[in-house]
Amino acid sequence: MACSEDAEAQFAEIELLLSMFPSEEELQVDKLSHAELGAFVDGSAYTPPSTRPQFSVMLKVENPEVNITLSCTYPSDYPRVLPEINVRCHELTRAQQTQLHCDLSAYLSENCFGDVCVLSAVQWVKDNAQKYVTRSIPLCESKKESVLTQSKESFTRLWIYSHHIYNKIKRKNILEWSKELNLSGFSMPGKPGIVCVEGLQSACEEFWARLKVLTWKRIMIRHREDFPLDDTWTEDRINSFRKFTSLNEAIFDPRGNRGNHMDLGQLFQFLNDKGCADIFQMYFGIEGR
């Protein structure tokens, strides 16, 4: 934390947000980072927080009615610099979402630089979201078609490595995004963190685009598998490539002082059962057993 004034401003803004959005359906705050920030501000802790404050604000915008989520992370020297804000809306195309991000950033840079600004960002999104929302058929409706036609599509499997996955909001995002994008696989929280997603190439790339912009110590695609599909393909054809039926968290006998290290022997057995034993060596450089 750069200075106590920054920490006080950050804590005060989160407390204000909690009073304005009392329900967890409206606001989800990372409890660990919030508690550490509060302890630093009130003087009960003398060292700055070990994790950066993170939270998500869920909005409902009308005309047309859509749900929008603002995920926010404070840099250590916020509000002297702008926060990291990621806006997600299922009804937005990637191009529309990118444009919204650019316009929101420009607005905050011009009007809020040097001051707390999350409420200003929330209000700006409420006022301007409608003009970005697509009126095309939502992805979930298009998935109901039994036969899908798309040129140059592939079935893709991404093996993602992260230095660690602890944050509850990130863990929830992984599960929710995979369900939204019709991806299967698994997510292993802890240190290291492993995420596998599989499905249509476009959906996997959308998942990775969302995941990588969150705040990570280190995250990368360790391995990628692509299987070309014919110009006309069915859901049954897609499912024939899957190693997993859905995406859930995989917990393997946590150990260590913080209970954040998984049993890698159990991980290897899990991968072996799925026909993915060779992936273990790609992650850890040794043969599993």
Disulfide bonds with the S-S distance in Angstrom:
none
